[in-house]
Amino acid sequence: MADYDYDVLVIGAGPGGYVAAIRAAQLGLKTACAEGRETLGGTCLNVGCIPSKALLHASEYFEAAKGGAMAAMGIKVTPELDLPTMQGQRLDAIKGLTGGIEFLFKKNKVDWLKGYAQFKDAHSVEVAGKTVTAKNIVIATGSSVTPLPSVEIDNEGGVVVDSTGALELASVPKKMVVIGGGVIGLELGSVWRRLGAEVTVVEFLDQLLPGMDGDVRKEAAKIFKKQGMALKLGTKVTGVTVAEVNGGKSAKVTVEPAKGGDAEVIEADVVLVSIGRRPNTEGLGLGNIGLELNARAQIETDHDFATKVDGVWAIGDVIPGPMLAHKAEDEGIAVAENIAGLTGIVNHDVIPGVVYTQPEIAGVGLTEEAAKERGAIKVGKFPMLANSRAKTNHEPDGFVKVIADAETDRVLGVWCIASVAGTMIAQAAQAMEFGATSEDIAYTCHAHPTHSEAIKEAAMAVTGKPIHM
């Protein structure tokens, strides 16, 4: 048997990679993780999930103070925006969490190989000029921003930026154009709108949030419009130009109807390009091991996350499925357990997704549209306006929707818009993981008063026994 430097080598230290490395080490496997960033945690902890939530949370406080929500509850304040301090607490959050991953590596005896890895063969990679061998190699390199053709990103200049640049703005733009009406664009657009920017969202499709339930997409558009966002749906961007204006820079975004029509120019201080993400598979030397990509530049794996090359595995954003940190984490645990000879499984039919706007938007399972394609269904909806906790908290927007199979009553999907939808959706995911019916949820006692009672009420509506509507 060949001797290797490691039992497991993970390429990438994002949510999937660092979790896979830690779990492999916990299972007694000699483990290393190759990561070229200066800090661990990947996109999520450094320039994605965590920093965006730091700004979302802080901007919610600012809007509550400035917009009158606090005054309506008897709290009179005159807020002043201190953007450097707000950005500073974002950086503190990143430092604490990325440092925490480094501590966990040391605790679990995971070697951090500082550099980007490239395959030499199926059991060896080159990292920072050094060849390292491993019996098993896990590709967990994540994803990066999808560019918009002919539009140049300049995060340093701060005019045309991607999601990373939008986190680093040193001042609040007067006018901001967000190209793309998906999760990231809406979240970051919400941050700067709350802080004072006029935000226009340009989306090629005729609705926001591709892939989400139809009712959710329609309701979300109403809410964002009410909050002051301008939405240009069914609209394509044909060009972005940047010019010097009064000693500074300004952008002009040329748009036209997606189905054809007259062009229009929108002026902006900042343009955020947010049209999706693409797998990080370039530069890995996959050709050296005969590993080909699919039409979407993803790596195909079997149910155990093994590629067609013996000893090479892949998880997270580089394989098919939603590009979500929690999906990658679960796959990281599963692939480590499979390598160790255990049984690691991820149920890809039950992976929740959340949009961390205010209110939050969340869903798990099938949309109503997808469920109908499979057969007869039952649907129950309950408005947050009728939920006692939401009403008391002055959070009336949104609803919960439960979709169940008409014959078996098994829950197929749950969708909600609520201030804490991201937390609420966990109950739905757990129920679906264990094959719950709408009646199971309806007859589960929920604490009162809580937002989660809306899930119970929606399930009761499915069973034909609604109480509070």
Secondary structure, 3 states (H helix, E strand, C coil): CCCCCEEEEEECCCHHHHHHHHHHHHCCCCEEEEECCCCCCHHHHHHCHHHHHHHHHHHHHHHHHHCCCCHHHCCCCCCCCCHHHHHHHHHHHHHHHHHHHHHHHHHCCCEEEECCEEEEECCEEEECCEEEEEEEEEECCCEEECCCCCCCCCCCCCCEECHHHHHCCCCCCCEEEEECCCHHHHHHHHHHHHCCCEEEEEECCCCCCCCCCHHHHHHHHHHHHHHCCEEEECEEEEEEEEEEECCEEEEEEEEEECCCCCCEEEEECEEEECCCEEECCCCCCHHHHCCCCCCCCCCCCCCCCECCCCCEEECHHHCCCCCCHHHHHHHHHHHHHHHCCCCCCCCCCCCCEEECCCCEEEEEECCHHHHHHHCCEEEEEEEHHHCHHHHHCCCCCCEEEEEEECCCCEEEEEEEEECCHHHHHHHHHHHHHCCCEHHHHHCCCCCCCCCCHHHHHHHHHHHCCCCCC
